[in-house]
Each structure stands twice: as C-alpha cells, then as structure tokens.
Amino acid sequence: MHFRILGPLEIENPDGLVHLGGHRQRAVLAYLLLQANQVVSTSQLLSALWADDDAPMTARKILQNAVWKLRGVLSRPSRAEQGPELLTRAPGYLLRVPQQRVDLLDYQQRVVTGRAALAAGEVERARRSLGEALALWRGPVLSDLVEEGICWPELTALQNRRLDVMEDHFEAALACGRHQSVLPDIESLVAAEPLRERASGQLMVALYRCGRQAEALAVFGRVRSALVDGLGLEPGRELHRLQQAILTQDPTLEAPRTAGTRERTHLAPANRGAQPPADSPAGPATAPTPTLPAPRAPELSASAEPVTTPSASVASAPGIPSPAAHESRTASVVMLRFGLGGELGRVLAEDRDRVLDVLTQIAREKTELHGGRVTSVLGSTVLAVFADGADPADIAERAVRTAAAVRDSLSVPTGTLTPPQAAVRGLTVHAAVASGEARLPRRPCADSPSPWGGGRLVDTCRTMLDHVQAGEIHVCDETRRHGERAAAFRRACASALAPWELHALHDEAADQPWGRADAGVHVSELELMQHTLLHTRQRSAAHLITLIQGSGRARTRLLMEFQRRVEEGHRGHVRVLAGTVPPPHTGDPLAVPAEILAAYCGIEPDTSEAHATARLRATLDGLGPADGADLYAPLARLLSPRPTTVTKAGTGEVLRAWGKFLARAARKQPLVLIWDDLQHADDALLDVVERLTQTHAGVPLLNVVGADSGLPDRRPGWATAHPRTVTLSLSPEAGDALDRLLESLLPPLRESEVA
C-alpha cells in the first residue's frame, strides 16, 4: 500500500486506488501522513480539522469515528507485506508506515542524498537524485484538500522548501553544463517567484551561457526593480557580483568542460543568511527564505508520468515540460472552478467526489463540443486548451463559448445586467480565458490527455481566475480582441490581468438550456404561481400549490426558477424558505422542518447547541410575546443535534409548534415555503403541510409543494377538498447537464435501504 500526498491525496494497493471516504476522514489521514511515524496529539488533530470557534460539540466523537473508519481502510493489504498501522498512543494517534511507502518520506530522503552529493561536488549524482525527488510531486501538496478549504501551515512550509530543492536542482544541472535544457524550468520558477534572488541568478547564468547576455542583464533589472519598489531593498552582493561578471564576460561564468567534474564555480547567489561550506557555492538549501506564494504553474499541471531520462530530468517539477517534447503555438486556455458551498449540505459532504465527477464531465463534454480538450483536473478546477486551427479568432471564440456553455448549463439567467444565478444553491461557476503563445505537446495522443505545457499562459489564466466572481467570465485583452465577432465584452474592474468580462454571446441562446425557448415550457405554471403569491400578499390568505411530475427533473427546475423570481422580484418583502425531503431511511423525517427553522433563525449547520438555542429564543422574542414560551421547548428539541427517540405524540407536538411558528413568522413578513420530494415525508409531516392553509388561513403564507406520483397514490384526496389550493401536473422534459447534476446530488439507495 502506497501513500501519496505530494499532490492530491491517494492510497494505492495492488488492486488500484483505495476509496478514502469523506472529507473528515481524508483530512485525518493526510495530517497523520504529514507526521508519519510520530505521535500526533488529539488536540492537534482537532485544531487541524476545525478552527477553535467552529468545532462542534461532537468534534472528538467525529474524530474517533474517522480513525475507526481509517483503520478499516488500512487493514486491506495482504499479510505478505508490511502494512501500515494506525495506533492509539497517548496523547493521540500514531500512523506507523514504512518510509518507502510514503512519497513525502521518499522525497525527503532523496533530497538529503542529493544535497549531500551537491556539497561533496558530485554534481551529476546530485542532479539525478534531486530530479527524482521533484518527480514525485504531482501538484501542490494535498491539493484536493486545499480546494476544500484546508489551510495548514505545514503545507505552506513544504511548498516553500520545495522551491529550495528546485534551486538546488538547477544549481546541479548548471554545474553539469546543462544550461540549455534547464533554462525553461528556471524561467518558469522566476516568473512565478520574481523575488527569489538565487533562482534569478541561476536564470542570468543560463541565459548568459546561451549567448543571451542582454536578457541576462534584463533579469537583474527586473529583480532590482521588484525589490526596490516593493520592499525598499537592494539585491544582495552575490547578484551584484554576478551582474558585473556578465558585464565583463568573466571566464568563470562559462559552462564546465566536463560534466560531473568536481570543479565548483559560483554560479548564482545563495539564499540570504545561508552559511555555505567553503567548497560549496550555495550550500544545502536550508537557509531561511522569504515567505512567498508557491509557484502557480505546477498547481494546474497535468498528471504526466515522471521524466526519468538523464537529459530530461530537469523537467521533473510538475508543470515544467521537457523542451524537446513541446513546441510554441497559438492557443487559448479556459480555466473553470466550481465552488461547492455549505448550502449543499450533508449530501455534498459525503459524496463530494461524485458531484465533482459530474461537473468535470459536463466541462469535458462542452469543451469537446467546441473542439477543445481538457488537459488537467485538480479538485474542483478544470483546465482546457484550444489550439487546433490557424485562426486565432476562431480559437478564442471557441474557448469563450465553452466557458459560457459550462456556466449557463448550470445556471438560471437573471437578466442582462447581472451574471446568471446558480441553479443549485451553493454551486458557483467561475471562468477565465487567456489567449497567446503556449507550449504544447508536439504530437498529442488521441486517446488520452497530453501533459500540459502551457507555462505562463496557464499562470496568467489562474491569476485571472482568482479575481472572478461567481457567474462571471473574465478574459484577457487578446481574447477580447479576437472574440469580438462572436461576443460582447465590458470592462471588468476586478483584475488588471483580466480587464474584460463576457457580457453576452451574439447568439447565446444556442448554448443556454435556460434560454427563452426552454423557460417557456412552463411559463403558464410560473405565471399562476406568481399570481397566487400576489393574491396571498394582498389578501393575507394562505395558499397551497402542488406540482406533480414523474421524473422530478422538470419539477425541480420549475421550483428553482420560481424561487429565483420571488427572491429577485420581491426582494426584502417576502421571505423564501426551501428544503428537499430525504428518502425514507436516509435521514431524519423532521430534517426539512428543522432546516427551515434553522434558516429562518440564522443558525448555521456547525453552530453549537448553546448558540442555536440562544438564536431561537431571540427569534421567538422578535416575533412577539404570544405563545413564545410554549413554542420554545418543542422547537428546541427540533434543533437539537443529539439523536433522541421521539414518540408519535412527541412528533405531533413538535410539528404543531413548528406550524404555529410559521404562522407568526408570516404575520410579520409574507412567507413562501418551497418543498421538493414531499412524497418521501411521513404521515405526520404530510398532515401538517396539507392543513397549513386551513389551520392558519388568515396569514400571508404560500406553500409550494413538489412531489412525484407517489403523493396522490398515498393521499388520493390530497388538498382537493380545501379552498385556496391547486394541483398542477407537469409534462416531462428531456434531460441535460443540469438534470444530471441534480440527479448526482441525490444519494444512491443502498441495498439495505431498498430492502
């Protein structure tokens, strides 16, 4: 069993990759691997999983459950091999694992070997060892967890130390006379980390040896300007001496005549503060370095196989391709990032990978439809390249259309002045497009994505993406210039690198499933629902609308569209609360009433019980003194996170209190309740929902219910004998990308649940 954390977290055994479970479980394993073969205290693990103010009351129990599940995962190797052990050791846990089974430990050992060889003057052996170490990196350390919000100081330290190792690798390669092959790698690092003087000096040496003296001196000018303007500092003495050596064409700058010689030359400045040995130009790269962001190019590189040939090992860092395998071509790149917010709730926390797979597949389909190719997927970020064709305008247009197609397939339009709104609450789509010269594979494989070599174009696109708001698509100036025939753009003030934002495609309806033609399928139902809401507000009379549709897709989309229209058209005047009833045996039957109550009170999912009850009491006091004391106790039970056995009589009491709460809330501000999949509700909840319009007839409360044919089968006379009620049967619609996403958000039934 092999553990990999230098990139996305992975465990692999002889049968393939091992499924690691949910976010908490993977985070616990990742933190223990960072401290492999050392005892990690329980308090350390709790701090890594939750901020001090965010830890729930059951945090220790959650941690214990995660450890228990991990032991089941780690017990899978065959008895013939020495498997990992997760042991309880005061004051916490110990993950005992062989060094060769963890890529981080293997990497650290290779770095020690390489640096020892570098200090001893064995530059060829140092180059090979350090190259093999860097080849173990598949992207930023624990990149998948970072995308999910993990931010540990250990990760930043590892990324910064990796920069030191890259500089040691360049030092060894230059000492071996490999300045031409290592030049693109150093250029990528300096572009990402312009304040690292040692790497800048190495770039100056490599350029000088390639006969590019003016460019070498220009590097010094850029570094000096960055240091003086940004920090008020002059470059160190080593960089100044190197500048003078280039100006005087000092013979010591020439490449060594024989690779592997023990002759050492001061090629570039060492890290400031380092004390190099007398026979070493830079010494072990363990000196303090400025705390700077990690290089961006590696973060979005494709997961290419490590290059192990001697001539190409300098390209071992992710995102730095071998020069011989790539060429410079005109291209446009699209970078998409899917934001998955907490509003998606428990289902997303447990099945995040399943949802991301659907989103990635949607991005891949839209990309290939427009003649592009997805070259890299990292967590929730997707990178696609468009380079087929000789017309830059056509390439840029296809890239922009792809970004719009992905966004619009997962969105609901809000108008011409604002970006589309997410069709699924909590899901956001961010996109950026950059065009220019890119390093691409000479002969891409038709069967699988080729290693990505976009270099600075990818860096530019990622920097742009950092400033993109939800639903927006930012483009660089060159993309805007080439794409004007197909789209309208407007100024974007968020990023100087992306001064333009896509305003509209000239024929955008072709790629918008929520365009006018599709929205019109149920326009009459929407008009009826909006008219009913108006009547509810004007007459202060409760109404019930029931939408029945077999597959549920059209129904769910219609409910989303109605919610969007209410929130946009009645902003501040109507309160909207929504929820989806879970299937039987997959959740608490009172989950949606609890969710609606918590949303109204402003209680977040991870809020402590004490804070939740305080918020409930304050909300009830704000609604007026009537019945407040009688409602508090049963509603507090509804919000309690502790599992309790509630009798049928107790459930009835809780739901009656909940109904009274809704009536009081509606008297203060008109209220719209939106339910989906109500056919899954138990009889007690169905009774309350059906009778709300009768028990609280004189309040402005609109109850909108979505269900499949199971509801009228269970309740043949559902709402038919009551005034102010209407039932609508919806026609089915063809499925699309949004339908697949909605389906992926529903947890699959387990065999035990079917039984």
Summary of the structure (lengths in Angstrom):
residues: 755
radius of gyration: 30.4
end to end distance: 35.1
largest distance: 99.5
contacts: 2499
relative contact order: 0.07
helix: 49%
strand: 15%
